[in-house]
């Protein structure tokens, strides 16, 4: 027990605590260290525990509780947050030291398989570790790895070997695989390079099923193909789908994951009273049934074609939409097995839908790294452009706004039929102050995919805040038609319209439904509506949440709204409510 308590002290005799802590502070203060606040907090915690002699007691559970604020009921077997964030911290450390070269006299590393930091000299020598009688705290539910930790010097030698092999003039395919293996070896979490998922719609051959079923299958393939989040295939006799999707078995030595396959089967039936569609999604590799459902529509709600297209359009949205089944399954897979490429796009989508600043910061770093290796991937470029806008970088700096526009323009050039490329272009242009061009991009996106309710919701909000109130409201309400839930941007547009027209109670109810401490626009609206109704306590509660979210970096209210391109009239109306709530611009500092 005593040896375990003093696990960290065994190394303290070799590296002075003051020297190590000075190294840590320099690292955390260095702008070249691209890590989120969550990762910085984790690194500081691990070093503190190390010098307190408690490294042997550090587990995924204790990190989740002490660093990430998880409840006591946290289960590392079902929530991979610690494994994922520790892996990303390793990646950030590796990238930092590769960028700075040998400038650092002392480096901090986090080996795989445990949470004990190691201190490495500039010559690549690891300082003496724990005594043999003390076991490293390997967390069975957390960080056990199949490969041993490889020192930096050994990794450098491996890279030199790969460089020699590449220069030897091997075939193009061999060089590509070696180059990717080299890249993957540089990333401590050993990620896969993922692509967007593929939905294979099982449509039986003509003549084996009824005409109604055949029409349903054909339209569903058409509807799904309009969504940029997935690739859609209908099986064709004699075609090897694995060759088309690029899926490589996870057991392959090459860390290329390709496109994950999902099989979708449907049954479409009608009678005199109703139309019914039943569906099932199956993992094409394991044959595991993942999701299933049934949807119905009354026969007297329209003609047969209208009802069929309504049901199938709803199913396409439920599968491939912003928070659809396939997107959710892929996002969960990304958390369990982090990857670069399309996995980063999924992280960004989830973070934006939840308005999660830390998630957006993680996605930003992931996308930046993906763009290095996939400079011509329109999904990665479009997602990076939207994240620059969502994080406020594009609003805060003209150079970042220009970069977002450039990335989105490149995505459109590479994928002119992708609605998501045009959505990214719309958001980037609006952030750069080119509203009319942004609206053109948004309308193009809506024309490319009229089934995606997120597009009119996003376009409607931008139109509304810029002063085109009636058109913004019309699009927000159109996004509501046929959808099971109202998109956040559509709900915010309708809440702002209630406030603008004096329906303060309705505006407040909508704002409460959208409540999120990180959602600045919603909290400002909630404060203003509460002020108009004389509900000072609620306004103060919303202010407290906004202050928690923004911290010391908050700007004044008017500056915040101007940065979001709100029309002067709308800003004045909100300021009136905020004034009645007793909120002054200085309160947001």
Backbone torsions as a table, in degrees:
resi	resn	phi	psi	omega
1	UNK	NA	-42.2	-178.5
2	UNK	-65.4	-38.8	177.8
3	UNK	-63.0	-38.2	179.8
4	UNK	-66.5	-41.5	-179.0
5	UNK	-63.2	-31.7	-175.6
6	UNK	-102.1	22.5	-177.4
7	UNK	-56.6	-43.8	-178.9
8	UNK	-70.4	-29.6	-175.9
9	UNK	-66.9	-22.6	-177.6
10	UNK	-61.2	-28.7	-178.7
11	UNK	-96.0	-17.7	-176.4
12	UNK	-62.8	-26.5	179.8
13	UNK	-70.1	-21.2	-177.2
14	UNK	-94.5	-44.3	178.4
15	UNK	-110.6	121.6	-179.2
16	UNK	-65.4	138.7	-178.4
17	UNK	-60.5	-39.2	-178.5
18	UNK	-64.6	-38.7	178.7
19	UNK	-66.7	-43.1	-179.4
20	UNK	-65.5	-42.0	-179.0
21	UNK	-69.5	-33.9	176.3
22	UNK	-65.3	-39.2	176.4
23	UNK	-62.5	-42.7	179.0
24	UNK	-61.5	-45.9	-177.6
25	UNK	-65.1	-39.1	177.2
26	UNK	-63.7	-40.4	179.4
27	UNK	-63.0	-48.5	-177.0
28	UNK	-66.9	-26.6	-178.9
29	UNK	-88.9	-10.5	-175.8
30	UNK	-78.7	125.0	-179.9
31	UNK	-65.8	-16.8	178.9
32	UNK	-80.6	-10.2	176.7
33	UNK	-86.3	98.4	-173.8
34	UNK	-88.0	81.9	178.9
35	UNK	-132.0	149.9	178.1
36	UNK	-77.0	168.0	177.2
37	UNK	-60.6	-34.5	178.4
38	UNK	-62.1	-42.8	-179.6
39	UNK	-69.7	-38.2	178.3
40	UNK	-64.0	-41.6	179.0
41	UNK	-63.9	-39.9	179.3
42	UNK	-64.5	-44.8	-179.1
43	UNK	-63.0	-44.7	179.2
44	UNK	-61.1	-42.2	179.7
45	UNK	-60.3	-45.3	-177.9
46	UNK	-65.7	-39.8	177.7
47	UNK	-67.6	-41.2	178.2
48	UNK	-60.6	-46.1	179.6
49	UNK	-64.7	-34.9	178.9
50	UNK	-60.3	-50.7	-177.2
51	UNK	-78.5	-12.8	173.4
52	UNK	-86.7	-2.6	179.3
53	UNK	76.4	22.6	-177.0
54	UNK	-113.2	15.2	-176.4
55	UNK	-59.0	-33.3	-178.3
56	UNK	-66.8	-20.8	-179.5
57	UNK	-94.5	-3.0	-177.4
58	UNK	-78.7	118.8	178.6
59	UNK	-127.4	173.5	176.7
60	UNK	-58.5	-37.2	-177.9
61	UNK	-65.2	-46.9	-177.6
62	UNK	-66.7	-36.4	177.0
63	UNK	-64.5	-43.6	-179.6
64	UNK	-59.5	-40.1	-178.2
65	UNK	-75.9	-50.3	-171.3
66	UNK	-78.0	-33.8	-174.0
67	UNK	-102.0	-44.5	-172.4
68	UNK	-99.7	0.6	174.4
69	UNK	69.1	24.7	177.8
70	UNK	-72.2	153.4	179.7
71	UNK	-71.3	168.8	-178.7
72	UNK	-63.9	-18.4	179.4
73	UNK	-81.9	4.7	-177.9
74	UNK	-55.0	136.1	178.4
75	UNK	-124.7	109.3	-178.1
76	UNK	-65.0	-16.7	179.6
77	UNK	-73.9	-25.2	-177.8
78	UNK	-110.9	-18.2	179.5
79	UNK	-119.8	108.1	-173.5
80	UNK	-86.3	15.7	-171.3
81	UNK	-55.2	-40.8	-176.5
82	UNK	-68.7	-44.5	178.4
83	UNK	-60.3	-44.8	-177.2
84	UNK	-64.8	-47.8	-176.3
85	UNK	-70.6	-34.3	176.2
86	UNK	-65.2	-39.0	177.9
87	UNK	-63.3	-41.4	-179.4
88	UNK	-70.7	-32.7	174.7
89	UNK	-64.0	-42.9	176.7
90	UNK	-58.6	-43.1	-179.6
91	UNK	-62.4	-41.5	-179.7
92	UNK	-65.4	-40.4	178.3
93	UNK	-64.3	-44.8	-179.9
94	UNK	-62.2	-44.8	-179.8
95	UNK	-62.7	-39.1	-178.9
96	UNK	-63.8	-49.2	-176.9
97	UNK	-71.0	-27.9	174.4
98	UNK	-71.3	-30.7	178.5
99	UNK	-74.2	-42.2	-176.0
100	UNK	-84.9	-12.4	178.9
101	UNK	68.6	-136.8	-175.9
102	UNK	-97.6	21.5	-177.6
103	UNK	-66.9	-32.5	-176.5
104	UNK	-79.7	128.1	177.0
105	UNK	-71.6	-30.2	-178.7
106	UNK	-136.9	128.8	-179.9
107	UNK	-111.3	151.7	175.5
108	UNK	-108.4	126.8	178.0
109	UNK	-124.7	155.7	176.9
110	UNK	-123.8	96.8	-176.5
111	UNK	-63.2	154.8	175.6
112	UNK	-68.6	150.4	173.4
113	UNK	94.0	-9.8	178.5
114	UNK	-159.1	178.6	-177.9
115	UNK	-117.9	31.9	179.4
116	UNK	-101.1	116.0	179.6
117	UNK	-67.7	148.2	174.8
118	UNK	-119.4	148.4	-178.9
119	UNK	-113.4	124.3	-170.7
120	UNK	-120.3	134.4	179.5
121	UNK	-73.3	168.0	-178.4
122	UNK	-63.7	-20.2	178.3
123	UNK	-84.3	3.2	178.6
124	UNK	87.4	7.6	-178.2
125	UNK	-87.1	126.3	176.0
126	UNK	-77.8	130.5	177.1
127	UNK	-67.7	152.5	-175.9
128	UNK	-49.9	139.4	-175.7
129	UNK	-95.6	-149.7	-175.8
130	UNK	-76.0	152.3	175.1
131	UNK	-62.7	154.5	-174.0
132	UNK	-61.4	-25.9	-178.2
133	UNK	-75.8	-9.4	-177.9
134	UNK	-108.1	121.0	-179.4
135	UNK	-84.5	140.1	174.6
136	UNK	-67.2	145.4	-176.3
137	UNK	-77.8	76.4	177.1
138	UNK	-77.2	125.6	-176.5
139	UNK	-94.4	111.8	-175.9
140	UNK	-58.7	-39.9	-179.3
141	UNK	-87.1	0.0	-174.2
142	UNK	-116.0	-79.2	-160.6
143	UNK	-120.4	22.7	-179.7
144	UNK	-67.6	132.2	-176.8
145	UNK	-120.3	150.6	179.5
146	UNK	-79.1	-25.0	-179.5
147	UNK	-102.6	140.9	176.1
148	UNK	-71.4	162.2	176.8
149	UNK	-67.5	135.8	179.9
150	UNK	-110.5	121.6	179.7
151	UNK	-58.9	158.2	-179.0
152	UNK	-58.6	-41.5	-178.5
153	UNK	-61.6	-41.3	179.6
154	UNK	-66.1	-38.2	179.9
155	UNK	-65.3	-37.4	179.8
156	UNK	-63.7	-39.4	177.9
157	UNK	-63.1	-40.5	179.2
158	UNK	-62.6	-38.0	179.6
159	UNK	-66.4	-37.2	178.8
160	UNK	-63.7	-38.3	177.7
161	UNK	-62.4	-43.9	179.6
162	UNK	-63.3	-37.3	178.9
163	UNK	-63.5	-40.2	179.0
164	UNK	-64.4	-42.8	-179.9
165	UNK	-61.7	-40.7	-179.6
166	UNK	-65.5	-38.6	-177.6
167	UNK	-72.8	-12.3	-176.4
168	UNK	-75.2	-7.7	176.1
169	UNK	86.2	35.7	176.6
170	UNK	-68.2	170.5	-179.8
171	UNK	-61.9	156.6	-175.9
172	UNK	-58.0	-42.7	-178.3
173	UNK	-63.4	-41.0	-179.9
174	UNK	-63.9	-42.0	179.1
175	UNK	-63.0	-41.2	-179.0
176	UNK	-61.8	-44.6	-179.2
177	UNK	-65.9	-43.3	179.3
178	UNK	-62.5	-40.8	-180.0
179	UNK	-62.8	-41.7	179.8
180	UNK	-69.4	-39.4	177.3
181	UNK	-60.3	-37.9	176.6
182	UNK	-62.0	-45.7	-179.8
183	UNK	-63.7	-44.6	-177.5
184	UNK	-64.9	-34.1	179.8
185	UNK	-66.8	-25.3	178.5
186	UNK	-74.9	-19.9	-176.1
187	UNK	-98.4	113.9	-172.7
188	UNK	-57.5	-29.0	-177.5
189	UNK	-86.4	3.6	176.8
190	UNK	51.4	61.8	-174.8
191	UNK	-78.9	163.3	170.2
192	UNK	-93.3	157.1	174.8
193	UNK	-96.5	99.5	-169.6
194	UNK	-93.4	155.3	175.9
195	UNK	-118.4	170.5	-179.6
196	UNK	-65.7	148.8	-177.2
197	UNK	-69.0	159.0	179.5
198	UNK	-116.8	130.7	173.6
199	UNK	-102.9	121.7	176.6
200	UNK	-101.7	111.5	-178.0
201	UNK	-87.3	117.5	179.1
202	UNK	-77.5	100.8	177.8
203	UNK	-112.5	109.6	-179.2
204	UNK	-59.2	158.2	-179.1
205	UNK	-64.5	148.2	178.8
206	UNK	-60.5	140.9	-179.5
207	UNK	97.6	-17.7	179.9
208	UNK	-97.0	-12.0	179.6
209	UNK	-136.9	171.9	179.5
210	UNK	-70.4	162.1	-178.3
211	UNK	-64.7	-36.3	-179.4
212	UNK	-65.1	-42.0	177.9
213	UNK	-64.5	-40.1	179.9
214	UNK	-64.5	-44.5	177.8
215	UNK	-60.5	-40.8	179.9
216	UNK	-62.4	-44.8	179.3
217	UNK	-63.3	-43.5	179.9
218	UNK	-62.9	-43.4	-178.1
219	UNK	-69.3	-35.1	-179.9
220	UNK	-64.9	-40.7	176.0
221	UNK	-59.8	-43.8	178.2
222	UNK	-62.0	-44.6	-177.4
223	UNK	-65.7	-45.2	-179.5
224	UNK	-65.3	-34.3	-177.3
225	UNK	-66.8	-14.1	178.8
226	UNK	-81.2	-13.0	-179.6
227	UNK	-91.9	129.2	-178.6
228	UNK	-78.4	-7.7	-176.1
229	UNK	-78.7	-16.8	-177.1
230	UNK	-137.5	162.3	166.6
231	UNK	-105.1	141.0	-175.4
232	UNK	-119.2	131.5	178.5
233	UNK	-132.3	145.3	169.4
234	UNK	-112.4	126.6	-175.7
235	UNK	-54.8	135.4	176.6
236	UNK	-121.4	128.7	-179.2
237	UNK	-53.3	133.2	176.6
238	UNK	87.3	-0.9	-179.1
239	UNK	-103.7	128.0	177.1
240	UNK	-82.9	104.8	-176.0
241	UNK	-64.6	-32.5	179.1
242	UNK	-61.9	-35.1	178.8
243	UNK	-69.5	-30.3	-179.7
244	UNK	-76.9	-43.9	-174.5
245	UNK	-82.4	-22.2	179.3
246	UNK	81.4	12.8	-178.4
247	UNK	-66.7	131.5	173.9
248	UNK	-118.8	133.3	-179.1
249	UNK	-53.6	140.0	-180.0
250	UNK	-57.9	-19.6	179.7
251	UNK	-78.4	-8.5	-179.5
252	UNK	-62.9	145.8	178.9
253	UNK	-70.4	-25.1	178.4
254	UNK	-81.3	130.4	-175.7
255	UNK	-85.0	46.4	175.7
256	UNK	-106.8	121.8	-175.1
257	UNK	-95.6	-21.2	178.5
258	UNK	63.9	-149.2	-176.7
259	UNK	-105.6	122.5	177.7
260	UNK	-68.7	134.5	-177.1
261	UNK	-100.3	135.3	171.3
262	UNK	-126.0	134.2	176.7
263	UNK	-99.5	134.1	-178.7
264	UNK	-119.1	121.2	175.6
265	UNK	-115.6	142.2	-179.4
266	UNK	-133.1	155.2	171.9
267	UNK	-132.4	121.9	-177.7
268	UNK	-112.6	122.7	-177.3
269	UNK	-131.8	148.6	178.1
270	UNK	-134.7	152.3	169.5
271	UNK	-144.8	-170.9	-174.5
272	UNK	-69.3	-17.0	-176.0
273	UNK	-103.9	-32.0	-172.3
274	UNK	-157.7	160.5	169.6
275	UNK	-104.7	139.2	-178.2
276	UNK	-136.2	135.8	174.1
277	UNK	-125.3	127.4	173.7
278	UNK	-114.5	144.1	-175.0
279	UNK	-143.9	160.1	178.7
280	UNK	-149.2	135.5	176.5
281	UNK	-107.2	129.1	-177.0
282	UNK	-125.2	138.4	172.8
283	UNK	-67.8	118.1	-175.0
284	UNK	-67.5	-21.8	-179.5
285	UNK	-86.9	-39.4	-176.2
286	UNK	-104.3	-10.6	-175.9
287	UNK	63.6	19.6	177.1
288	UNK	-79.6	131.1	175.5
289	UNK	-74.1	121.5	-173.0
290	UNK	-101.2	-45.0	-179.9
291	UNK	-146.4	154.5	176.4
292	UNK	-154.3	159.3	-179.9
293	UNK	-169.6	169.7	178.7
294	UNK	-136.0	137.1	177.3
295	UNK	-132.6	141.6	-176.4
296	UNK	-132.1	155.4	176.1
297	UNK	-146.7	135.9	-178.4
298	UNK	-65.8	143.2	-178.0
299	UNK	-62.9	-32.4	-176.5
300	UNK	-83.5	9.4	-179.7
301	UNK	-87.7	0.5	178.5
302	UNK	160.9	-177.9	177.5
303	UNK	-77.1	170.0	-172.3
304	UNK	-58.7	-41.2	-178.3
305	UNK	-67.1	-43.8	179.4
306	UNK	-60.2	-44.0	-179.0
307	UNK	-65.4	-43.7	-179.4
308	UNK	-60.6	-46.9	-178.2
309	UNK	-69.1	-31.8	176.8
310	UNK	-65.4	-47.3	-179.7
311	UNK	-64.2	-44.5	-177.1
312	UNK	-73.0	-34.4	174.6
313	UNK	-63.8	-40.1	177.6
314	UNK	-63.5	-40.5	178.7
315	UNK	-65.7	-42.4	179.0
316	UNK	-60.0	-42.6	177.7
317	UNK	-64.3	-40.7	-179.0
318	UNK	-65.8	-26.1	-179.1
319	UNK	-91.7	-47.8	-169.6
320	UNK	-114.4	2.6	179.8
321	UNK	-70.5	-177.1	-173.8
322	UNK	-56.4	-37.5	177.0
323	UNK	-123.1	37.0	-177.9
324	UNK	-75.0	173.8	-176.2
325	UNK	-59.5	-50.0	-176.5
326	UNK	-65.9	-42.3	178.8
327	UNK	-61.8	-41.3	179.5
328	UNK	-66.0	-42.8	178.1
329	UNK	-61.7	-42.8	-179.3
330	UNK	-69.5	-36.0	178.1
331	UNK	-65.1	-40.5	177.6
332	UNK	-64.9	-38.9	178.4
333	UNK	-65.8	-35.6	179.0
334	UNK	-66.0	-37.7	178.5
335	UNK	-67.2	-38.1	-178.8
336	UNK	-74.3	-39.9	-178.9
337	UNK	-131.9	86.5	-175.6
338	UNK	-56.7	144.0	179.0
339	UNK	-143.9	165.9	170.5
340	UNK	-105.6	169.5	-176.0
341	UNK	94.8	-130.1	-176.1
342	UNK	-67.2	-24.2	176.0
343	UNK	-59.0	-36.4	178.0
344	UNK	-69.1	-35.2	176.3
345	UNK	-60.8	-41.8	178.3
346	UNK	-64.0	-43.0	177.5
347	UNK	-57.2	-43.1	-179.6
348	UNK	-65.3	-42.1	179.9
349	UNK	-60.5	-46.2	-179.2
350	UNK	-64.5	-44.5	-178.8
351	UNK	-63.9	-38.9	179.4
352	UNK	-68.7	-40.7	-179.3
353	UNK	-66.6	-29.8	179.8
354	UNK	-94.8	-4.9	-175.0
355	UNK	50.6	60.7	-175.1
356	UNK	-110.1	101.6	-176.8
357	UNK	-59.1	-42.6	-179.8
358	UNK	-66.0	-39.9	177.6
359	UNK	-63.9	-38.1	177.6
360	UNK	-66.3	-38.0	178.3
361	UNK	-64.4	-41.8	177.5
362	UNK	-64.5	-43.7	179.8
363	UNK	-63.8	-36.6	179.3
364	UNK	-60.5	-48.4	178.6
365	UNK	-62.8	-39.9	179.4
366	UNK	-64.0	-43.1	-179.3
367	UNK	-69.8	-38.0	177.4
368	UNK	-59.7	-41.8	179.3
369	UNK	-69.0	-38.8	178.8
370	UNK	-63.1	-38.5	-177.8
371	UNK	-64.6	-24.1	177.3
372	UNK	-66.3	-41.7	-175.2
373	UNK	-96.4	-16.1	-179.5
374	UNK	-130.8	60.4	-175.0
375	UNK	-66.8	-14.9	-179.5
376	UNK	-115.0	22.0	178.2
377	UNK	-92.2	111.3	-175.7
378	UNK	-64.3	-31.9	179.7
379	UNK	-66.0	-44.3	178.9
380	UNK	-64.4	-45.2	-178.3
381	UNK	-64.8	-44.3	179.7
382	UNK	-63.9	-42.4	-179.5
383	UNK	-65.4	-39.9	178.5
384	UNK	-63.4	-38.6	177.7
385	UNK	-63.0	-44.4	-179.4
386	UNK	-67.4	-34.4	179.0
387	UNK	-69.9	-36.0	174.7
388	UNK	-59.3	-35.3	177.2
389	UNK	-75.8	-47.4	-175.1
390	UNK	-63.8	-32.9	179.4
391	UNK	-80.4	-7.2	-179.0
392	UNK	87.0	-2.4	-179.7
393	UNK	-62.1	-42.4	-178.2
394	UNK	-68.2	-31.2	178.6
395	UNK	-76.1	-28.8	-174.2
396	UNK	-85.6	-27.5	-174.6
397	UNK	-136.6	125.7	179.1
398	UNK	-57.4	-33.6	180.0
399	UNK	-66.3	-37.8	178.4
400	UNK	-70.6	-36.4	176.7
401	UNK	-63.1	-43.7	178.8
402	UNK	-63.7	-38.1	178.2
403	UNK	-66.0	-42.0	178.6
404	UNK	-59.4	-42.9	178.7
405	UNK	-63.3	-42.8	-179.3
406	UNK	-63.1	-43.3	178.1
407	UNK	-62.7	-44.9	-179.4
408	UNK	-66.1	-41.6	177.6
409	UNK	-60.5	-39.8	178.2
410	UNK	-65.0	-40.1	178.5
411	UNK	-62.8	-41.8	178.5
412	UNK	-64.7	-40.7	179.6
413	UNK	-64.1	-36.9	-179.3
414	UNK	-78.9	-31.3	-177.6
415	UNK	-136.0	74.6	-175.0
416	UNK	-68.5	-12.3	177.8
417	UNK	-102.1	8.1	-179.4
418	UNK	-92.2	119.7	179.2
419	UNK	-65.0	-33.4	-178.0
420	UNK	-68.1	-31.3	176.3
421	UNK	-63.9	-40.5	179.3
422	UNK	-72.6	-32.5	174.9
423	UNK	-62.7	-44.2	177.5
424	UNK	-62.0	-40.9	178.7
425	UNK	-64.3	-40.3	177.5
426	UNK	-59.1	-49.4	-176.9
427	UNK	-67.2	-40.0	-179.7
428	UNK	-66.9	-43.2	179.5
429	UNK	-64.4	-39.1	-179.9
430	UNK	-66.0	-42.7	178.8
431	UNK	-63.6	-30.8	-179.9
432	UNK	-81.6	-3.2	177.4
433	UNK	94.2	6.7	-179.6
434	UNK	-102.7	75.3	-171.6
435	UNK	-64.6	-46.2	-176.0
436	UNK	-62.4	-41.9	176.8
437	UNK	-65.0	-34.1	178.1
438	UNK	-63.5	-41.7	-179.2
439	UNK	-66.5	-34.6	176.2
440	UNK	-62.0	-44.8	178.5
441	UNK	-62.7	-42.0	179.8
442	UNK	-63.1	-41.6	179.3
443	UNK	-68.1	-33.6	176.2
444	UNK	-65.2	-40.9	177.8
445	UNK	-62.0	-43.9	179.7
446	UNK	-64.0	-35.9	178.8
447	UNK	-69.0	-35.1	-179.8
448	UNK	-70.9	-33.4	179.1
449	UNK	-140.4	85.1	-179.9
450	UNK	-70.9	-8.6	-178.9
451	UNK	-86.6	-16.8	-175.8
452	UNK	-86.5	106.1	-177.1
453	UNK	-70.0	-16.4	179.1
454	UNK	-68.2	-28.4	-176.5
455	UNK	-69.1	-53.8	176.6
456	UNK	-63.7	-28.5	178.0
457	UNK	-64.5	-46.9	-179.2
458	UNK	-68.9	-44.0	179.1
459	UNK	-63.9	-41.5	-179.8
460	UNK	-60.5	-39.9	179.7
461	UNK	-65.8	-41.8	179.6
462	UNK	-65.1	-40.4	177.2
463	UNK	-63.1	-42.9	-176.1
464	UNK	-64.9	-50.5	-175.0
465	UNK	-67.7	-20.6	177.7
466	UNK	-84.8	-2.6	175.6
467	UNK	109.7	-4.9	177.9
468	UNK	-90.7	72.9	-168.8
469	UNK	-64.3	-49.9	-174.5
470	UNK	-64.1	-40.9	179.5
471	UNK	-68.5	-37.8	177.8
472	UNK	-63.7	-43.2	178.9
473	UNK	-66.1	-40.6	179.6
474	UNK	-59.1	-44.3	-179.9
475	UNK	-68.7	-36.9	178.3
476	UNK	-62.6	-41.4	179.8
477	UNK	-71.9	-32.4	177.1
478	UNK	-67.9	-30.2	177.9
479	UNK	-69.2	-19.0	-178.5
480	UNK	-81.4	-23.7	-174.8
481	UNK	-70.8	126.0	175.8
482	UNK	77.4	3.3	-178.9
483	UNK	-103.0	147.6	179.8
484	UNK	-77.6	-24.1	177.4
485	UNK	-142.0	158.5	-178.6
486	UNK	-90.6	125.0	179.6
487	UNK	-58.9	145.6	-177.3
488	UNK	-52.2	-47.0	-175.7
489	UNK	-67.4	-34.8	176.5
490	UNK	-67.5	-41.8	178.9
491	UNK	-64.3	-38.8	178.6
492	UNK	-67.2	-39.5	177.4
493	UNK	-59.8	-46.4	-179.2
494	UNK	-67.0	-34.5	176.9
495	UNK	-66.7	-42.2	177.4
496	UNK	-64.3	-36.7	177.9
497	UNK	-66.4	-41.0	175.6
498	UNK	-58.7	-43.8	-179.3
499	UNK	-66.2	-44.8	-177.4
500	UNK	-60.6	-34.8	-177.0
501	UNK	-95.4	12.9	174.2
502	UNK	85.4	6.2	178.2
503	UNK	-90.8	70.6	-171.4
504	UNK	-67.0	-37.0	-179.7
505	UNK	-65.2	-43.5	177.9
506	UNK	-64.0	-38.6	178.3
507	UNK	-63.4	-41.6	-179.7
508	UNK	-66.0	-39.9	179.0
509	UNK	-62.0	-44.6	179.0
510	UNK	-64.2	-40.4	-179.8
511	UNK	-65.0	-38.2	176.1
512	UNK	-61.8	-39.2	-179.4
513	UNK	-66.6	-26.7	-179.5
514	UNK	-96.0	4.2	-170.9
515	UNK	-51.9	130.1	178.2
516	UNK	-158.2	123.2	-177.2
517	UNK	-55.9	-25.2	-177.9
518	UNK	-91.4	-5.0	-176.1
519	UNK	-91.0	95.6	-174.5
520	UNK	-63.3	-46.5	-176.4
521	UNK	-61.4	-43.2	-179.1
522	UNK	-66.9	-41.7	-179.6
523	UNK	-66.8	-37.0	175.9
524	UNK	-64.1	-42.4	177.8
525	UNK	-64.4	-42.3	179.5
526	UNK	-61.4	-42.4	177.6
527	UNK	-63.3	-43.8	-177.5
528	UNK	-66.1	-44.1	-179.9
529	UNK	-65.1	-41.6	178.2
530	UNK	-63.5	-37.9	177.6
531	UNK	-63.2	-41.9	179.0
532	UNK	-64.2	-28.9	-179.0
533	UNK	-93.4	0.2	-179.9
534	UNK	75.5	18.5	-179.1
535	UNK	-93.2	76.1	-174.2
536	UNK	-63.3	-38.9	-178.1
537	UNK	-62.3	-43.4	179.8
538	UNK	-65.7	-38.4	177.8
539	UNK	-62.1	-40.6	179.3
540	UNK	-67.6	-37.2	176.9
541	UNK	-62.1	-43.2	178.4
542	UNK	-65.2	-37.1	177.9
543	UNK	-64.3	-41.5	178.4
544	UNK	-61.1	-41.8	179.0
545	UNK	-64.9	-41.1	179.9
546	UNK	-67.4	-38.1	178.6
547	UNK	-65.2	-38.7	177.5
548	UNK	-64.7	-37.9	-177.5
549	UNK	-74.3	-41.3	-172.6
550	UNK	-90.4	-29.5	179.4
551	UNK	63.4	-152.2	-175.6
552	UNK	-75.0	-8.4	-176.5
553	UNK	-90.8	7.2	-175.5
554	UNK	-67.8	144.5	175.4
555	UNK	-101.5	172.3	178.7
556	UNK	-66.3	158.5	-176.0
557	UNK	-57.7	-51.1	-176.5
558	UNK	-63.0	-38.4	178.0
559	UNK	-63.2	-40.1	179.6
560	UNK	-63.4	-45.9	-177.8
561	UNK	-71.1	-36.0	176.7
562	UNK	-65.1	-38.4	178.3
563	UNK	-62.8	-29.0	177.5
564	UNK	-87.1	6.4	176.5
565	UNK	66.4	33.0	176.2
566	UNK	-70.3	143.5	178.0
567	UNK	-66.4	144.9	-179.3
568	UNK	-54.1	-39.1	179.6
569	UNK	-61.8	-42.3	-179.3
570	UNK	-67.9	-38.5	176.7
571	UNK	-61.7	-42.8	-179.7
572	UNK	-63.1	-41.1	179.0
573	UNK	-64.0	-42.4	179.0
574	UNK	-67.9	-39.4	178.2
575	UNK	-61.1	-35.3	178.8
576	UNK	-62.3	-46.3	179.0
577	UNK	-66.7	-38.8	178.8
578	UNK	-64.9	-37.7	177.5
579	UNK	-63.7	-40.9	178.9
580	UNK	-67.5	-24.7	176.9
581	UNK	-82.4	-4.3	-179.5
582	UNK	79.8	19.6	-179.5
583	UNK	-97.0	124.5	177.4
584	UNK	-107.5	153.9	177.8
585	UNK	-49.9	-36.2	-178.3
586	UNK	-64.8	-22.3	-179.7
587	UNK	-65.6	-18.8	-177.1
588	UNK	-93.5	8.5	178.9
589	UNK	-88.8	NA	NA
